[in-house]
Amino acid sequence: MTQPATFHDLNGASVYITGGGSGVGAALTDGFMAQGANVAFIGRSDASEFVEQMRDKHGRAPLFLQGDMTDIDLLHATMQQAAQAHGPLNVLVNNAANDKRHSLEETTPEFWDWMIEVNLKAYFFACQQAAQQMTAGGAIINFSSISYMMGNGGYPIYTTANAGITGMTRSLARELGPQNIRVNALAPGWVLTQKQLDMWATPDDLAAHMERQCLKEHLTPEDMIAPTLFLASNASRAMTGQCMVVDGGVVVTG
């Protein structure tokens, strides 16, 4: 996908992405590298093949740091490794999430804790470390979802966490504004990653969702690149504490 805009200030930026080796995260890694940014990312699964694809495409490789981001000490250590390799972070993208389906009845306290650790707690502590590094200012982008705005059923802890991400984003924008750190959320619609196609995108559900979209084209991971670059760039220098929806026109804000 050819990107429609170049954000010159991202050239040479130090960028850290959670879950940057697959799905939307892989598209974001590719998109930032195309702008000349130096990207580090964490992921649980081996991303060596993807790293080599990026090396072939861009002439240099992203820094892959394998691990579980719910291990906060490890998460912070990988962010520090990113700073050692590329300089203190300019941009943090909290992208990794898990929308595993579940019901109220079947949920155990252990599953609740795990879902919150993945979908909210790790985001908060990634922001904590990023704020310590961004002494000259920076941008944090927290991926949320329109799922809680729609009141979707089938994954109540996931929607709870996404509502929490928006609230956290607003509070951290207020707290970190004096340090010239901007904090915004990005709420995608239904992005058809390979995981979504394999596990949940039935023909009936796809058709029903398309009926709700204003724009009659399903979203792809590449559709998230330019909005994220915009929030990371000084093009949005006066924008913080906001939740930007990118969903083809399913929900409305304002």
Kinemage of the C-alpha trace (Angstrom):
@kinemage 1
@onewidth
@group {chain A} dominant
@subgroup {mainchain}
@vectorlist {calphas} color= white
{ca met a 1} P 0.000 0.000 0.000
{ca thr a 2} L 1.407 3.400 -1.015
{ca gln a 3} L 1.000 5.872 1.827
{ca pro a 4} L -0.699 9.154 0.908
{ca ala a 5} L 1.528 11.424 3.021
{ca thr a 6} L 5.109 11.807 4.200
{ca phe a 7} L 5.746 12.957 7.764
{ca his a 8} L 9.269 14.327 7.531
{ca asp a 9} L 9.712 14.798 11.285
{ca leu a 10} L 9.421 11.025 11.809
{ca asn a 11} L 12.614 10.434 9.842
{ca gly a 12} L 15.118 9.141 12.416
{ca ala a 13} L 12.549 8.998 15.216
{ca ser a 14} L 12.896 6.335 17.901
{ca val a 15} L 9.632 4.358 17.877
{ca tyr a 16} L 8.499 1.478 20.106
{ca ile a 17} L 5.468 -0.614 19.164
{ca thr a 18} L 3.840 -3.352 21.231
{ca gly a 19} L 2.840 -6.310 19.085
{ca gly a 20} L 4.699 -4.840 16.125
{ca gly a 21} L 5.387 -8.124 14.346
{ca ser a 22} L 1.911 -9.215 13.277
{ca gly a 23} L -1.498 -7.908 12.262
{ca val a 24} L -2.010 -4.174 12.633
{ca gly a 25} L 1.279 -3.904 14.503
{ca ala a 26} L 3.260 -5.275 11.563
{ca ala a 27} L 1.609 -2.753 9.256
{ca leu a 28} L 2.588 0.014 11.688
{ca thr a 29} L 6.201 -1.172 11.841
{ca asp a 30} L 6.310 -1.116 8.046
{ca gly a 31} L 4.668 2.302 7.914
{ca phe a 32} L 7.020 3.943 10.407
{ca met a 33} L 10.065 2.411 8.719
{ca ala a 34} L 8.893 3.787 5.388
{ca gln a 35} L 9.045 7.243 7.006
{ca gly a 36} L 12.662 6.648 8.029
{ca ala a 37} L 11.898 5.931 11.688
{ca asn a 38} L 13.919 3.492 13.776
{ca val a 39} L 11.451 0.918 15.082
{ca ala a 40} L 11.712 -1.497 17.990
{ca phe a 41} L 8.871 -3.824 18.876
{ca ile a 42} L 7.969 -6.470 21.416
{ca gly a 43} L 6.028 -9.641 20.672
{ca arg a 44} L 5.569 -13.083 22.173
{ca ser a 45} L 5.889 -15.050 18.934
{ca asp a 46} L 9.032 -15.332 16.839
{ca ala a 47} L 9.040 -12.505 14.278
{ca ser a 48} L 12.372 -13.289 12.623
{ca glu a 49} L 10.802 -13.847 9.205
{ca phe a 50} L 8.975 -10.528 9.378
{ca val a 51} L 12.189 -8.766 10.435
{ca glu a 52} L 13.938 -10.110 7.348
{ca gln a 53} L 11.047 -8.986 5.151
{ca met a 54} L 11.449 -5.475 6.549
{ca arg a 55} L 15.212 -5.631 5.990
{ca asp a 56} L 14.666 -6.605 2.361
{ca lys a 57} L 12.077 -3.881 1.859
{ca his a 58} L 13.713 -0.969 3.697
{ca gly a 59} L 17.386 -1.874 3.656
{ca arg a 60} L 17.497 -2.077 7.454
{ca ala a 61} L 15.744 -4.137 10.096
{ca pro a 62} L 13.498 -3.240 13.013
{ca leu a 63} L 14.706 -4.276 16.454
{ca phe a 64} L 12.676 -7.301 17.540
{ca leu a 65} L 12.581 -7.883 21.291
{ca gln a 66} L 10.799 -11.141 22.024
{ca gly a 67} L 8.841 -11.404 25.239
{ca asp a 68} L 5.529 -11.114 27.060
{ca met a 69} L 4.614 -7.486 27.647
{ca thr a 70} L 2.548 -8.429 30.721
{ca asp a 71} L 5.894 -9.004 32.446
{ca ile a 72} L 6.321 -5.336 33.330
{ca asp a 73} L 9.976 -5.606 34.286
{ca leu a 74} L 10.690 -7.239 30.923
{ca leu a 75} L 8.557 -4.678 29.106
{ca his a 76} L 10.524 -1.829 30.669
{ca ala a 77} L 13.813 -3.580 29.947
{ca thr a 78} L 12.952 -3.924 26.244
{ca met a 79} L 11.979 -0.248 26.068
{ca gln a 80} L 15.340 0.620 27.579
{ca gln a 81} L 17.022 -1.644 25.006
{ca ala a 82} L 15.184 0.267 22.294
{ca ala a 83} L 16.549 3.528 23.698
{ca gln a 84} L 20.082 2.143 23.752
{ca ala a 85} L 19.773 1.128 20.105
{ca his a 86} L 17.881 4.113 18.691
{ca gly a 87} L 18.008 6.860 21.302
{ca pro a 88} L 15.323 7.808 23.858
{ca leu a 89} L 11.821 7.138 22.607
{ca asn a 90} L 10.059 9.783 20.574
{ca val a 91} L 6.976 7.666 19.919
{ca leu a 92} L 5.218 4.858 21.798
{ca val a 93} L 2.441 2.908 20.120
{ca asn a 94} L 0.481 0.667 22.479
{ca asn a 95} L -1.047 -1.649 19.897
{ca ala a 96} L -0.985 -5.232 21.202
{ca ala a 97} L -4.301 -6.547 22.517
{ca asn a 98} L -6.346 -9.728 22.809
{ca asp a 99} L -10.053 -9.791 21.995
{ca lys a 100} L -10.602 -13.410 23.023
{ca arg a 101} L -14.330 -14.099 23.146
{ca his a 102} L -15.889 -14.803 26.545
{ca ser a 103} L -19.130 -14.455 28.475
{ca leu a 104} L -19.981 -13.074 31.898
{ca glu a 105} L -21.010 -16.519 33.130
{ca glu a 106} L -17.772 -18.308 32.193
{ca thr a 107} L -15.337 -15.610 33.361
{ca thr a 108} L -13.042 -16.510 36.254
{ca pro a 109} L -11.029 -14.051 38.348
{ca glu a 110} L -7.858 -15.453 36.766
{ca phe a 111} L -9.126 -14.815 33.231
{ca trp a 112} L -10.226 -11.297 34.236
{ca asp a 113} L -6.750 -10.540 35.569
{ca trp a 114} L -5.070 -11.868 32.421
{ca met a 115} L -7.301 -9.881 30.074
{ca ile a 116} L -6.762 -6.671 32.027
{ca glu a 117} L -3.008 -7.287 32.136
{ca val a 118} L -2.871 -7.662 28.352
{ca asn a 119} L -5.359 -5.014 27.346
{ca leu a 120} L -4.865 -2.242 29.923
{ca lys a 121} L -2.174 -2.775 32.565
{ca ala a 122} L 0.667 -3.220 30.061
{ca tyr a 123} L -0.456 -0.056 28.276
{ca phe a 124} L -0.230 1.967 31.473
{ca phe a 125} L 3.232 0.769 32.394
{ca ala a 126} L 4.523 1.218 28.851
{ca cys a 127} L 3.375 4.835 29.139
{ca gln a 128} L 5.205 5.099 32.459
{ca gln a 129} L 8.527 4.064 30.923
{ca ala a 130} L 7.992 6.135 27.778
{ca ala a 131} L 7.328 9.256 29.862
{ca gln a 132} L 10.645 8.761 31.651
{ca gln a 133} L 12.457 8.653 28.315
{ca met a 134} L 10.607 11.499 26.585
{ca thr a 135} L 12.479 14.302 28.337
{ca ala a 136} L 12.309 16.426 25.178
{ca gly a 137} L 8.648 15.621 24.529
{ca gly a 138} L 7.062 12.908 22.454
{ca ala a 139} L 3.874 11.196 21.341
{ca ile a 140} L 2.009 8.238 22.811
{ca ile a 141} L -0.707 6.506 20.798
{ca asn a 142} L -2.915 4.032 22.660
{ca phe a 143} L -4.981 1.712 20.483
{ca ser a 144} L -8.532 1.389 21.776
{ca ser a 145} L -11.525 0.095 19.797
{ca ile a 146} L -15.022 1.123 18.818
{ca ser a 147} L -16.268 -2.129 20.400
{ca tyr a 148} L -17.114 -0.421 23.703
{ca met a 149} L -18.730 2.533 21.912
{ca met a 150} L -21.007 0.092 20.079
{ca gly a 151} L -21.812 -1.772 23.287
{ca asn a 152} L -20.769 -5.046 21.710
{ca gly a 153} L -21.382 -8.295 23.555
{ca gly a 154} L -19.216 -11.381 23.535
{ca tyr a 155} L -16.080 -9.950 25.166
{ca pro a 156} L -17.059 -7.738 28.117
{ca ile a 157} L -13.585 -7.550 29.669
{ca tyr a 158} L -12.123 -6.441 26.346
{ca thr a 159} L -14.662 -3.636 26.010
{ca thr a 160} L -14.087 -2.666 29.639
{ca ala a 161} L -10.361 -2.398 28.983
{ca asn a 162} L -10.898 -0.335 25.843
{ca ala a 163} L -13.102 2.122 27.698
{ca gly a 164} L -10.337 2.257 30.310
{ca ile a 165} L -7.740 3.022 27.635
{ca thr a 166} L -9.693 6.096 26.587
{ca gly a 167} L -10.014 7.301 30.193
{ca met a 168} L -6.339 6.632 30.858
{ca thr a 169} L -5.381 8.503 27.697
{ca arg a 170} L -7.269 11.603 28.782
{ca ser a 171} L -5.764 11.595 32.276
{ca leu a 172} L -2.208 10.996 31.065
{ca ala a 173} L -2.567 13.735 28.468
{ca arg a 174} L -3.330 16.142 31.309
{ca glu a 175} L -0.504 14.809 33.489
{ca leu a 176} L 2.153 14.700 30.768
{ca gly a 177} L 1.221 17.835 28.847
{ca pro a 178} L 3.645 20.034 30.807
{ca gln a 179} L 6.441 17.715 29.582
{ca asn a 180} L 5.313 18.296 25.982
{ca ile a 181} L 4.197 14.677 25.708
{ca arg a 182} L 1.020 14.227 23.722
{ca val a 183} L -1.200 11.235 24.513
{ca asn a 184} L -3.978 10.223 22.149
{ca ala a 185} L -6.065 7.123 21.545
{ca leu a 186} L -6.933 5.605 18.199
{ca ala a 187} L -10.115 3.549 18.005
{ca pro a 188} L -10.271 1.303 14.942
{ca gly a 189} L -13.364 -0.361 13.623
{ca trp a 190} L -13.315 -3.982 12.552
{ca val a 191} L -9.903 -4.395 10.951
{ca leu a 192} L -9.696 -7.651 9.024
{ca thr a 193} L -6.377 -9.054 10.143
{ca gln a 194} L -5.602 -12.679 9.353
{ca lys a 195} L -6.564 -13.579 12.928
{ca gln a 196} L -9.985 -11.978 12.519
{ca leu a 197} L -10.527 -13.732 9.203
{ca asp a 198} L -9.493 -17.080 10.624
{ca met a 199} L -11.442 -16.933 13.884
{ca trp a 200} L -14.440 -14.622 13.804
{ca ala a 201} L -15.206 -13.049 10.420
{ca thr a 202} L -18.210 -15.085 9.314
{ca pro a 203} L -20.014 -14.021 6.118
{ca asp a 204} L -23.117 -13.035 8.092
{ca asp a 205} L -21.195 -10.953 10.631
{ca leu a 206} L -19.172 -9.249 7.906
{ca ala a 207} L -22.346 -8.372 6.031
{ca ala a 208} L -24.035 -7.035 9.149
{ca his a 209} L -21.046 -4.862 10.013
{ca met a 210} L -20.778 -3.542 6.478
{ca glu a 211} L -24.407 -2.501 6.694
{ca arg a 212} L -23.443 -0.212 9.599
{ca gln a 213} L -20.417 1.322 7.856
{ca cys a 214} L -20.857 4.513 5.847
{ca leu a 215} L -17.913 3.600 3.615
{ca lys a 216} L -18.596 0.282 1.939
{ca glu a 217} L -15.163 -1.263 2.110
{ca his a 218} L -13.764 -3.475 4.844
{ca leu a 219} L -10.825 -2.103 6.827
{ca thr a 220} L -7.351 -3.584 6.497
{ca pro a 221} L -4.306 -3.218 8.772
{ca glu a 222} L -2.836 -0.759 6.253
{ca asp a 223} L -5.758 1.603 6.906
{ca met a 224} L -4.368 2.197 10.397
{ca ile a 225} L -0.929 3.365 9.244
{ca ala a 226} L -1.568 6.954 8.133
{ca pro a 227} L -3.790 7.863 11.119
{ca thr a 228} L -1.128 6.539 13.504
{ca leu a 229} L 1.627 8.417 11.699
{ca phe a 230} L -0.438 11.589 11.929
{ca leu a 231} L -0.857 11.203 15.709
{ca ala a 232} L 2.871 10.483 16.077
{ca ser a 233} L 3.935 13.431 13.948
{ca asn a 234} L 4.108 17.120 14.727
{ca ala a 235} L 1.304 17.431 12.181
{ca ser a 236} L -0.915 16.823 15.229
{ca arg a 237} L 1.214 18.932 17.604
{ca ala a 238} L -1.811 20.686 19.151
{ca met a 239} L -3.823 17.484 19.580
{ca thr a 240} L -3.782 15.550 22.853
{ca gly a 241} L -6.237 13.757 25.116
{ca gln a 242} L -8.349 12.755 22.117
{ca cys a 243} L -9.782 9.484 20.862
{ca met a 244} L -9.698 9.402 17.070
{ca val a 245} L -12.076 6.907 15.473
{ca val a 246} L -11.031 5.185 12.238
{ca asp a 247} L -13.858 2.801 11.423
{ca gly a 248} L -15.303 3.596 8.004
{ca gly a 249} L -18.168 5.471 9.626
{ca val a 250} L -19.790 3.105 12.132
{ca val a 251} L -19.875 5.265 15.249
{ca val a 252} L -19.968 9.037 15.574
{ca thr a 253} L -18.169 11.248 18.100
{ca gly a 254} L -18.397 14.852 19.162
